Amino acid sequence: MVRSSNRVSPPLLLVGLVLGAVWLAGCAGRAPVERSDATHQSAAEAGATSAGRGLRLQDPPELVSRNGVLKASIVVERRKVPVGDRQLYATTYNGAYMPPTLRVRPGDRIDLTLTNRIDEDTNVHTHGLHVSPRAPADDIFIAIKYGHAYHYSYRLPRSQHTGTYWYHSHADMMSAAQVAGGESGVIVVEGLRNHLPPSLRGITEHTVALKDFQVQGDSIKTHPLSIGAPTNRTVNGQTNPVIHIRPGETQLWRLANIGANIFYKLHLPGTRFHVIAQDGIPVRRVYAQDTLIIPAGARFDVLVQGGSPGTARLETLPYNSGSAGNQFPQAALATVVTGGPRTTRAMVPTEFAPHEDLSRATIAARKSVVYTENKAGTEFFINGRAYDSHRVDFTSTLGTVEEWRIRNDTDEDHSFHVHTNDFQLMSTNGKAHDPTHGWYDTVNVPARGEIVIRIHFTDFTGRTVLHCHLLNHEDMGMMAVLDIVRAGREPGK
């Protein structure tokens, strides 16, 4: 194992080969294969897409754990592949811009071998999973050299939340370039359907993975990256695919922003998103939204119900991230076609899944995290310091609950993400957050605003990180090292 504190390269990970009992599903050009958890293709999807409406949405292929183990090989390499409606050089996972979804269950063991065939250091981070930050688990300080392979092996706790996660490069100071180049894919932890009423457990499920790319010649641009530059948004690597739904039908959509930097303000005219999980964490009470703001790295699992027959655009609305930030324009993402036999609209559940509430927890410590940046927007800081992997910035004690105040002293939105443990959002700009849907691993911190969160440090010790998940900002310094220690132990022990 080689450790590196500085530069890492642009392309990287990915998933792929299965040893033994991993099942590949959802191949391009075919309807998704029916899974044992009763995911079905809707009747409206069964036929060919109507002329002129684009290609039907293709769910990514899947690598599925068998007998409690997911065995996979990830090869990182630069290849010319289909990206949206173009052929471009990208840094791929197993030769695809939209790599396989990893589908596991709580308690499963993940055995994942990453082979690096690009000329830069790389690694892989399983974003949001509650696993150890120590090698050979989710250690983001590992740097895998060109021509070398590394074997990750760890077990998910049986208490792992069920929902949507993702995996991507966390190469030191080069994660933006590598993720923008194509190195990101979806993880699904099975079990979310168990909280649905029996009548909804067999509904159609779609992955809606949001990735964007800028173009330079015949390649995806990876450096230098401008967050506000014109970009091409894709769903599952496709440009404006068609999603079919029957009138009255209920579907489960896994919405995941697995790009490097940009925001989405998701909207589907005439439809509300019924949120059943966010950042992989089931909500205690289902809530409905007309729009969902999804910063880079965030996810929402939602129920969507078909309305009257017709066509609508799944789109991202204009979003302004502040006077020092960027203006993201409106853009079409997919075409939703409602048609076919009408079905009786199901009742969406209100109460959903139990979850810890830290509102009355004993607070062991309070910490302040302050975001700043230089006037040029080229250097970013946490508590006045740029990232240094050799320095421990925060220390927390296993088994305790802490309250953190994250203040954004800049004129643009940032986000906050912490590894290993998720957190409860208590308030934004002084306004209390509803505890029935308060748990996240990635949240927006408004320009000149602040959030208050509480974190319960459970199960794992070791050095990990917290950072802004606009990866340009992370790579330019807006990241800090957190060391989780046992009571009475010194940091690093």
C-alpha positions in Angstrom: 0.0 0.0 0.0 1.3 3.4 -1.0 0.1 6.6 0.7 0.2 10.0 -0.9 -0.8 13.3 0.5 -0.7 15.3 -2.7 -1.5 14.8 -6.3 -3.5 12.0 -7.7 -4.7 11.6 -11.3 -7.7 12.3 -13.3 -9.2 8.9 -14.3 -10.0 6.1 -12.1 -12.0 3.4 -10.6 -14.7 1.3 -11.4 -16.5 -1.8 -11.1 -17.0 -4.8 -12.9 -16.0 -8.3 -13.3 -17.6 -10.7 -11.0 -16.1 -13.8 -9.5 -18.5 -16.5 -8.9 -21.9 -15.4 -8.0 -22.4 -11.8 -9.1 -25.3 -11.2 -11.4 -25.2 -8.8 -14.3 -28.5 -7.1 -15.1 -30.0 -4.3 -17.0 -27.7 -4.4 -20.1 -28.0 -1.6 -22.6 -30.7 -2.2 -25.2 -32.7 -4.6 -23.0 -35.3 -4.2 -20.4 -34.1 -4.6 -16.8 -34.0 -8.2 -15.7 -36.5 -9.0 -13.0 -34.7 -9.3 -9.6 -35.6 -11.4 -6.6 -36.8 -8.3 -4.8 -39.7 -8.1 -7.3 -38.5 -5.1 -9.3 -40.6 -5.2 -12.5 -40.6 -3.5 -15.8 -43.8 -1.5 -16.4 -46.1 -2.4 -19.3 -45.7 1.1 -20.7 -42.0 0.5 -21.0 -42.3 -2.9 -22.7 -42.8 -1.6 -26.2 -40.4 0.3 -28.4 -40.0 4.0 -27.8 -42.1 6.2 -30.0 -40.3 7.7 -33.0 -38.7 11.1 -32.3 -38.8 10.8 -28.5 -35.3 9.5 -28.1 -34.0 6.2 -26.6 -35.7 4.5 -23.7 -33.9 5.0 -20.3 -31.5 2.2 -19.7 -30.8 1.3 -16.1 -27.1 0.6 -15.6 -26.0 -3.0 -15.5 -25.7 -4.4 -12.0 -23.3 -6.4 -9.9 -25.3 -8.1 -7.2 -24.0 -9.7 -4.0 -24.6 -13.5 -3.7 -24.6 -15.5 -0.4 -23.6 -12.4 1.5 -20.6 -11.4 -0.6 -20.1 -8.9 -3.5 -16.9 -9.9 -5.4 -16.0 -7.4 -8.1 -13.0 -6.3 -10.1 -12.7 -2.6 -11.1 -10.4 -1.6 -13.9 -9.6 2.1 -14.4 -8.6 3.0 -17.9 -8.9 5.7 -20.5 -11.1 4.6 -23.4 -13.2 6.1 -26.2 -16.8 5.2 -25.3 -20.4 6.4 -25.8 -21.1 9.5 -23.7 -24.5 11.0 -24.2 -24.9 11.1 -28.0 -21.1 11.3 -28.7 -18.1 9.1 -28.7 -15.5 10.6 -26.4 -12.4 9.6 -24.5 -13.2 9.1 -20.9 -11.7 7.6 -17.8 -13.8 4.6 -17.3 -14.7 1.9 -14.8 -14.6 -1.4 -16.7 -14.8 0.4 -20.0 -18.1 2.4 -19.5 -19.0 6.0 -18.8 -22.0 4.7 -16.8 -20.5 1.8 -14.9 -22.4 -1.0 -13.1 -24.5 -0.4 -10.1 -23.3 -2.3 -7.0 -26.2 -3.9 -5.3 -25.7 -5.2 -1.7 -27.5 -5.9 1.5 -26.8 -4.9 5.1 -24.3 -7.3 6.6 -22.7 -8.2 3.2 -19.0 -8.4 2.7 -17.6 -6.3 -0.1 -14.5 -7.7 -1.8 -13.4 -5.3 -4.5 -10.1 -5.3 -6.4 -9.2 -2.0 -8.1 -6.6 -2.2 -10.9 -5.1 1.1 -12.1 -4.3 1.4 -15.8 -4.1 5.1 -16.0 -0.8 7.1 -15.5 -2.0 8.8 -12.3 -2.6 7.6 -8.7 -6.1 6.7 -7.9 -8.4 5.1 -5.3 -12.1 4.5 -4.7 -14.5 5.9 -2.0 -17.9 4.4 -1.2 -19.8 7.6 -0.5 -22.1 7.4 2.4 -21.6 3.8 3.5 -21.1 3.4 7.3 -17.8 1.5 7.1 -14.4 1.7 8.6 -12.1 4.5 7.3 -9.1 2.3 7.9 -7.4 0.1 5.3 -8.5 -2.2 3.7 -11.9 -0.6 3.9 -12.8 3.0 2.9 -9.3 4.5 3.4 -9.2 7.6 1.1 -5.6 8.2 1.9 -4.5 5.3 -0.2 -2.9 6.1 -3.5 -2.8 3.2 -6.1 -0.1 3.6 -8.6 -0.2 2.9 -12.4 -0.1 -0.8 -13.1 -0.8 -1.7 -9.5 -3.9 -3.3 -7.9 -5.4 -2.9 -4.5 -7.9 -5.2 -2.7 -10.6 -3.6 -0.6 -12.3 -5.9 1.8 -14.9 -5.0 4.5 -18.3 -5.9 5.8 -21.3 -3.6 6.0 -22.9 -3.5 9.4 -26.3 -5.1 9.7 -27.5 -1.7 10.8 -26.5 -0.1 7.4 -29.2 2.2 6.2 -31.0 0.9 3.0 -31.1 3.3 0.1 -28.9 4.8 -2.6 -25.2 5.6 -2.4 -22.4 5.9 -4.9 -18.7 5.2 -5.5 -16.1 7.5 -7.0 -12.5 8.6 -7.0 -11.2 10.3 -3.9 -7.7 10.8 -5.3 -5.9 13.4 -3.3 -6.3 16.9 -4.9 -7.6 15.3 -8.2 -11.0 14.0 -7.4 -12.8 16.7 -9.5 -10.9 15.8 -12.6 -11.4 12.1 -12.1 -15.1 12.2 -11.3 -15.7 14.7 -14.1 -13.8 12.3 -16.4 -16.4 9.6 -15.7 -15.3 7.8 -12.6 -18.5 7.5 -10.6 -21.3 4.9 -10.2 -24.2 4.0 -8.1 -24.5 1.7 -5.0 -27.8 0.4 -3.8 -28.2 -1.1 -0.4 -31.3 -3.4 -0.6 -34.1 -3.2 1.9 -35.8 0.1 1.3 -38.9 -1.7 -0.2 -39.4 -3.5 3.1 -40.8 -0.2 4.6 -43.4 0.1 1.8 -46.9 -1.4 2.1 -47.1 -4.8 0.4 -49.0 -3.4 -2.6 -46.0 -1.2 -3.5 -43.2 -3.7 -3.0 -43.2 -4.9 -6.6 -43.2 -1.5 -8.3 -41.0 -0.5 -11.2 -37.6 0.9 -10.1 -35.3 3.2 -12.0 -31.8 4.5 -11.3 -31.7 8.2 -12.4 -28.0 8.9 -12.1 -27.2 12.5 -13.0 -23.7 13.0 -14.6 -22.5 15.9 -16.7 -19.5 16.4 -19.0 -17.7 19.2 -20.7 -16.0 18.6 -24.0 -12.5 19.3 -25.2 -11.8 18.0 -28.7 -12.6 14.3 -28.7 -12.4 13.9 -24.9 -14.3 14.8 -21.8 -12.6 17.8 -20.3 -11.0 17.2 -16.9 -8.6 20.1 -16.5 -9.0 23.0 -15.9 -12.6 22.7 -14.9 -14.9 25.7 -14.6 -18.0 24.9 -12.6 -20.1 27.5 -14.4 -18.9 26.5 -17.9 -21.5 25.1 -20.4 -22.0 21.4 -19.7 -23.9 18.4 -21.1 -26.2 16.8 -18.6 -27.0 13.1 -18.9 -29.2 10.5 -17.1 -27.5 7.1 -16.8 -25.0 8.4 -19.4 -27.8 9.1 -21.9 -29.0 12.4 -23.5 -32.7 13.0 -22.8 -33.8 9.4 -22.5 -37.5 8.4 -22.3 -39.0 7.2 -19.1 -42.4 5.4 -19.4 -45.1 5.3 -16.7 -48.8 4.3 -16.8 -51.5 6.7 -15.7 -51.8 6.2 -11.9 -48.8 3.9 -11.7 -46.3 4.4 -8.8 -42.6 4.0 -9.5 -39.4 4.2 -7.3 -36.8 6.5 -8.8 -33.3 6.6 -7.3 -32.1 10.2 -8.0 -28.4 10.6 -7.6 -26.1 13.5 -8.4 -22.9 11.6 -9.1 -21.1 14.5 -10.9 -18.2 16.5 -9.8 -19.5 20.0 -9.2 -22.9 21.2 -10.4 -26.3 21.6 -8.8 -29.6 20.3 -9.9 -33.0 21.8 -9.1 -35.1 18.9 -10.2 -38.7 19.4 -11.4 -41.3 17.3 -13.3 -44.4 19.4 -14.2 -47.6 18.1 -12.8 -45.8 15.6 -10.5 -44.6 15.7 -6.9 -41.6 13.8 -5.6 -42.6 11.7 -2.6 -39.3 11.4 -0.7 -38.8 8.1 1.1 -35.0 8.3 1.7 -32.3 10.9 1.3 -28.6 10.2 1.1 -29.4 6.5 1.5 -31.2 7.1 4.8 -35.0 6.2 5.0 -37.1 9.1 6.4 -39.4 8.6 9.4 -42.2 10.4 7.6 -42.6 10.7 3.8 -42.8 14.2 2.5 -43.6 15.6 -1.0 -41.8 18.3 -3.0 -42.5 20.0 -6.3 -38.7 20.6 -6.7 -35.6 19.0 -5.2 -32.3 20.8 -4.9 -29.6 18.2 -5.3 -26.0 19.4 -4.7 -23.1 17.3 -6.1 -23.0 14.0 -4.1 -26.6 14.1 -2.7 -29.3 11.5 -3.4 -33.1 11.1 -3.0 -35.1 8.0 -3.3 -38.6 9.1 -4.4 -42.0 7.6 -5.3 -43.4 9.1 -8.6 -47.0 8.6 -9.7 -48.2 8.8 -13.3 -50.8 11.5 -14.1 -52.9 11.9 -17.2 -51.7 10.5 -20.5 -49.2 12.8 -22.2 -45.6 13.9 -22.2 -43.6 16.0 -19.7 -40.0 17.0 -19.3 -38.0 16.0 -16.3 -35.8 19.1 -16.0 -33.5 21.0 -13.9 -34.7 24.6 -13.2 -32.4 27.7 -13.1 -30.3 27.8 -10.0 -28.1 30.6 -8.7 -25.4 29.6 -6.2 -24.5 33.1 -5.2 -22.8 36.3 -6.4 -19.4 34.6 -6.3 -20.8 31.3 -7.5 -22.5 30.2 -10.7 -25.8 30.5 -12.7 -27.0 27.1 -13.7 -29.5 27.3 -16.6 -32.7 25.4 -17.1 -32.1 22.1 -19.0 -34.1 19.1 -20.0 -32.9 15.8 -18.5 -35.4 13.2 -19.7 -38.8 12.9 -21.4 -41.5 11.2 -19.2 -44.2 9.6 -21.3 -47.4 8.7 -19.5 -49.5 6.1 -21.4 -50.9 2.6 -21.6 -53.5 1.0 -19.4 -54.6 3.1 -16.4 -54.0 1.7 -13.0 -55.5 2.7 -9.6 -53.4 5.3 -7.9 -51.9 3.8 -4.7 -51.9 5.6 -1.4 -48.4 6.9 -0.6 -47.4 5.9 3.0 -46.9 8.7 5.5 -45.1 7.0 8.4 -42.1 5.1 6.9 -39.0 4.0 8.8 -37.8 4.4 12.4 -34.7 6.5 13.0 -32.6 7.9 15.8 -33.4 11.5 16.8 -30.6 13.5 18.4 -32.7 16.5 19.4 -32.4 15.6 23.1 -29.1 13.8 23.0 -26.4 14.7 25.5 -23.8 16.8 23.6 -20.2 15.8 24.4 -18.6 18.6 22.4 -19.3 21.4 20.1 -17.2 22.3 17.0 -17.2 25.2 14.5 -16.4 24.7 10.8 -15.9 28.0 8.9 -15.7 28.1 5.1 -13.7 30.9 3.4 -12.1 31.4 0.1 -9.8 34.0 -1.6 -11.2 36.7 -3.7 -10.1 35.0 -7.0 -11.9 31.8 -6.0 -8.8 29.8 -6.5 -8.0 28.9 -2.9 -10.5 27.5 -0.3 -10.2 27.1 3.4 -11.7 25.4 6.5 -11.1 27.4 9.6 -8.5 29.5 7.8 -6.4 26.5 6.6 -6.1 24.6 3.4 -6.2 20.8 3.4 -3.1 18.9 4.6 -3.5 15.2 4.8 -0.7 15.0 7.4 -2.5 17.3 9.8 -5.4 16.3 12.1 -7.9 19.2 12.2 -10.6 17.7 14.3 -10.8 14.9 16.9 -14.0 13.2 18.0 -14.6 10.4 20.5 -16.3 7.2 19.6 -19.7 6.7 21.2 -20.4 10.4 21.7 -22.8 12.9 20.1 -21.3 16.2 19.0 -23.0 19.4 17.7 -21.2 21.2 14.8 -21.9 24.6 13.4 -20.9 25.0 9.8 -20.7 28.7 8.7 -20.2 29.8 5.1 -18.4 33.1 5.1 -18.4 33.3 1.3 -20.7 34.7 -1.4 -21.4 31.3 -3.0 -23.1 28.1 -1.9 -20.9 25.3 -0.6 -21.9 21.8 0.6 -20.9 19.8 3.6 -20.0 16.1 3.6 -18.4 14.0 6.2 -17.2 10.4 5.8 -17.9 7.3 8.0 -21.0 8.7 9.9 -24.1 10.5 8.6 -25.6 13.4 10.6 -28.9 15.0 11.6 -29.5 18.5 10.3 -30.8 20.5 13.1 -31.2 24.0 11.5 -30.4 26.1 8.5 -29.9 29.9 9.0 -31.6 29.5 12.4 -34.7 27.7 11.1 -35.2 24.3 12.8 -35.3 21.3 10.4 -38.0 18.7 10.7 -36.5 15.7 12.6 -38.7 13.3 10.7 -36.5 13.8 7.6 -33.4 15.3 9.0 -30.6 12.8 8.3 -28.1 13.3 5.5 -24.4 12.8 4.5 -24.3 15.8 2.1 -26.1 19.1 2.5 -26.0 22.6 1.0 -24.6 25.4 3.1 -26.1 28.7 1.7 -23.9 31.7 0.9 -23.3 33.8 4.0 -25.4 31.2 5.9 -24.9 28.4 8.4 -26.2 25.0 9.3 -26.2 23.2 12.6 -25.8 19.4 12.7 -25.4 16.7 15.2 -23.3 13.5 14.7 -23.3 10.3 16.6 -19.9 8.6 16.2 -20.6 4.9 16.2 -18.7 1.7 15.4 -15.5 2.9 13.8 -12.4 4.8 14.7 -9.6 6.2 12.4 -8.6 9.1 10.3 -11.2 10.3 7.7 -12.2 13.6 6.2 -14.9 16.3 5.9 -15.2 18.6 3.0 -17.2 20.7 0.5 -18.5 18.2 -2.1 -18.1 20.7 -4.9 -15.0 18.8 -5.8 -13.2 21.8 -7.4 -13.4 23.4 -4.0 -12.3 20.2 -2.2 -9.3 19.9 -4.4 -8.4 23.5 -3.9 -8.2 23.2 -0.2 -11.7 23.0 1.3 -11.2 19.7 3.1 -10.1 18.8 6.7 -9.0 15.6 8.5 -11.1 14.2 11.3 -9.7 11.6 13.6 -12.3 9.4 15.5 -10.7 7.9 18.6 -11.7 5.8 21.5 -12.2 7.5 24.9 -8.8 8.0 26.5 -6.9 7.4 23.3 -4.7 9.9 21.6 -5.4 10.9 18.0 -3.8 8.5 15.5 -4.0 5.5 17.8 
